[in-house]
């Protein structure tokens, strides 16, 4: 879960493609950020792939795509709230809540793309788009999210460095064995608890966002805090003015629960059940990204539902690549991995969940008393 305390990396300091044309991690504004020495060297295997991708024009901005995508999402957002007002004080509002949960997730995907500078060439334009979609639109701080997400991209599935594997779940046997009290109990039954806990994901995102703007030295924290407050005030005012108190509470629970559940279901296939790296483990950039990531096949419906995150391997190799180009980059990356004999993992949606849950179950057994089970860090 994304509530781990992390050292802040400014959005302005994140440059997915550095001036030398090499893929870069966040610059070293935090103790765990990668330095120049850790970035792929000119002439490396990754640099060969990068040149092929750049020559194919796959790193070029796709502004027209994002214009229509943003417009469609904004219209859906407005239509959802218009329907909310028209339906009035009725239990049919739970249908509206489910619809708005999907729309909020689509806004989150757009905020994700802006955070990676996929939409515009300049930092400030992406940041402005991000705070509108994230802070104002769905109540999630773009400044907090970028600082957290940068660490994940720099050290995917790496214990002690990736905040996404240091949350409420255990992803390795070593961590499962160290659990105590309620944490040990969660580790033990984490495969069974995983989907129910996703209903709390939106609350976790909101809590982490508020904590960040109050306690962290993120850029523009006053501006971000004001937009978060505006979102909360507008959201709560609309819900409680239209609905009776009981219905309002149920609406919020259903809407936020489904929003978090949807987001969690798009995150789960990406890395869970893939290789988990020990802190300080050495691996070159390309293998670190490919071996810890999983793609999900399924065509354009899955592309839309997952916000492009189903191309997780390509996204991790080229974070600033515009979302619609990921599909085109996939055959090129897959062929390159074949050339290098690097395993390239792709599976169906259902099998991705099976692999993730199997891994969580195997690791969770190690948190139980007198357990001698051995958990493999790779999918079955």
N, C-alpha and C positions, 0 to 999 in steps of 0.2 A: 504494500500500500504506500502511497506517496506522501506519508506524513513524517518521514525521517528528517531530522534536523540536518541541514547541509550548509556548507560554506557557500555564500552567494557568489555567483559569477554574473557579471552584468551582461544584459542583452547586447549592449554596444560592443562588448569584448568577444562576442561569438562570431566567428567567421568561418563557415563550413569549407570554403575554398580559399586557401591563403594566396598572397600575391605571387608566390612562386609557381602557382599552378598545382600544388600538391594538396591532397585532402588533409584537413587539419582538424584537430580536436579543439576544444575551447582553449584560448590562450591562458597562460599561467597566472590568472588572477586569484586562484585558490590553491591551497597546498597540494590538492590531488590532481590538478589539471595537468594535461600533457605538455611537455616542453618541446622546443624545436627538435631536440635530439630524438624524441619519441615518434615524430611524424615520419611518414613514409619517405624514404630517400629518393632523390631523382634517379631514375634508372631501375627502381625496384619493380617487383612483379606488379604491385598495385599501380605504379606510375604507368606501366604499359597499358593496363586496363583503363586508367583514367584518360590516356591519350585517345584510345579508341572511342570512349564514350563522348569525349569533347568533340572529336572530329565528326561524330554522328549528330552533333547538335543537341544532345540530350540534356545538356546543362543550361541551354538557353531558356530565358523566361517564357512563360505561357500566359501572358496577361489576359488575353481574350478568354481563355478557359476559366480563369479565376473571376473575371467580371461576371460571366453568366452563372458560374457556380455560386458566387456570393449573392447575386440577384435572386436566384431561385431559392436559396436558403433564407434570405431576408423576407421574401414573399411568404414562404411557408411559416416563418416566425410570426409575421403580422397576421396571417390567416388563422394561425393557432390561437392567438390572443383575441382576435375578433370573434372566433367561434366560442371562446371562453365567455366573453361578455354576452353573446346571444343566447347561449345555453342557460346561463343564469344559475340560480341556486338549485341545482339538480345533481343527482348521482351520475348522470350521463357525463358529468365533467371528468370522470375517471378515464373515459375514452380520449378526451382532450388532453388529459395528463399524459397518457401514453404517447400521443402524437407529439406533444411538446418535448417529451423525453428524447425522441428521435431527432427532432430539430435541434435541441441543445447539443446533442452529440455531434451533429454536422457542423455546428458553430465551433465546437471544440476541435474538430479536424482542421477547419480553416485557421483557427488560432495556432494549431500545431505547425501548419505549413508556413504561416507568417513568422513564427519563432525560429524556423529553420531558414528564413530568407528565401523561400521558394517562390514567393509571389512577386515582389519588387526587387530591383537591384540594390536599392539603398536600405540602410539599417533603419532610418527614422520612419520611412513609409511602412515598412513591415511592422515596426513597433506600434505605430499608430493603429494600423489594422488590427494588430494583436490585442491591444487594450480595449478596442471597441468590441471585437468579437468575444474576447475572454472576460475581462473585468466587467464591462457594462452589459454584455449580452448574456453571459451565463454565470457570472459571479466567481470566476477563477482568475487569479492574478497571473498575468503573462510574465511578469518579472520573476515571480517565484517559480513558475513552471519551467522557464528557460534555464534558470540556474540549476534546478534539480535534474532536468532532462539532459543537460550538457554532460553532467557526470556519468549518466547512464550511457550516452553515446561514446564517451571516451573510454569507458571500462565496462562494456556489457557483460552481464553475468559474472562479475568479478567480486568476490566477497571482500568487504571492507572498503570498496570503492564505488560500486554501483548501488545507489539507494534503492533501486527496484528489487534487489535481492536481499536487502537488509531490513525489510519491514516486518510485517506480522507473520509471514510464512517462512519456513525453512526450505532452502533450495539445495542444501548439501548435508551429508551425514554429520560432518563436524559441527555444524550449527545446530542441528536437531539434538545432538547429545548434550549441548550446553544449556538447553532450555530448562527453566525452573518454574514451578508454580503454574499459574494460568497459561503462561507462554508454552510450557512443556505440554500442557493439555491441548492447546491449539495446534502445536506441531504434530502431536500424535494423531489428531483427527482432521488435519488440514485438508485432505482430499475431499472429505465429506462436508467440511465447512466452507470450502472455497466459493461455490456459487451463492450460498446464503450471505456470505460476507460481502459479496459484490454489491449487495443492496445498500451497503454503507459507504460505498466508494465516493459518491457525490458529496456526502457529508465530510469525508476525509479531505477532499479537494478544497471545499470551502473553508474548513478549519485551517488547513495548511496555508491557504492564501491570506486569511486574516492574520494569522500569526506572523507570516512573513512581512506584511506591510507594517505591522506594529513593532517588530523586533529586529528585522534584518536591515542592513544598509543597502537595500536594493535601489537602483536608480528610480527617480521619479516616484518615490514611495507615497508622497502626499497625493499626487495625481492618481496613482493607482488606488490608494485607499478611498479617495473621493468617488471614483467610479464604482468600486465594490459597494460602497455605501449607497450610491444611487441605484445600483441593481437591486440590493436587498430591500431598500425602501419602496421602490416601484413594484417589485414582485410581491412583497407582503401586503402592500396597500391594495393591489389589484385583487389578490386572493381573498382577503378578509372583507373587502367592500362588496364583492359579488356573492360570496358564499357565507353561509352560517358558520360559526366557529368550528363545529364538529366536522362539517364537510370540508372546511378550509384545511384543517389539520390532516385529514385523510388525503385530500388532493396533494398537499405538499409531500406527504410520505410516499404516495404512489409516484408522483412525478419525479422527485429526487431519487427515489429508490430505483426506478426503471432507468433513469438517466445514468446513474452509477453502474447499474447492472450491464447496460449496453456498452458503456465505455470499458468496463472490465472484461467483457467478452471479446472485445476487439484487441485488448492487450494480451490476454492469456495465451493465445497461440504463438506469440512472437518469440519468446525465449524460454518459457517454462518447459522443462524436460530436455533442453539442449545442454551443451557442455557448460559446466560451472568451473570458472577459473579461480584458483587460489590467489589471495592477495600477493602481488609481486611476481606472479607467474609471467614468464617471458613468452610473448607470441607476437609475430609481425602483425601489422595493421589489418591486412586483408584476411588472414586466417582468424584473427581475434573477432572480426565482425561476422564472417561467414559461419564459422563453427558454432557460434553462440546464438545464431538466428535461424528462424524457420519461416518459409513462405507458405501461404495458403492459396490453393488454386480454387477456381470457381467461376471465372468469367467476370463480366462487367457488373453483374449484380453484387457479387462479393466485393469487387473493387469499390462500388459505391457504399455498401454497408460498412466496410472496414476503413473507409476514408483513405485508401491506398496503403494502409499499414499491413495488408496481406503480402505486399512486396517488401518484407522486412529486411531481407538480405540486401537488396538494391538500395533501400532507404538508408541502411547503416553504412554502406560503402560510399554513398553520395547523398548526404543529408540535405544539401541544398537543391537537389534535382527536383523540379516541379512534379507534382503528383502524377499528372497524365503521362509523363515520360517514363515512369517506372516500369510500366507494362512493356514498353519498347526496349528498355534496357535489359530486361530479364533474360532473353535468349543469349545476349552478348555476355552477360555475367556468368550464366550457367555454362556456356561453352568454354569460357576462360577457366572456370573451375575444373572442368573436365581435362583441359590441357595441363593444369597443375596437379591433377589428381587430388583436389581438395573436395571433400564431401559437400554436396549442395542439397540441403533438406527442403523438400516441398511435399505437402500432403493436402488432404481434403480438410474442410472445416471440422467435421466430426472427428476425424482421426487426429487432428491437432489437439482437440480437447482430450481425447483418450490418452494421447502421449503425455500431455501436461498432467492430467490427474493421476496416471500411473506413476509418474515420477514423484509427485507430491505424496502419494500413498507410500511408495517405497522409502522415501526419505523420512516420512512421519513415523514409520515403524521403528526407526532408530531412536525415537524420543520415548518409546515405551519402556517399562521396567523389564530388565533382564532380556533385552532384545539383542539378538545376534544377527539380525537381518543385514544384508549388504545392499545398499542402494546404488544403482548405477546412475551416473550423472548424464547419460545419453539416453535418448528415447529407445523404446523396444524395437 
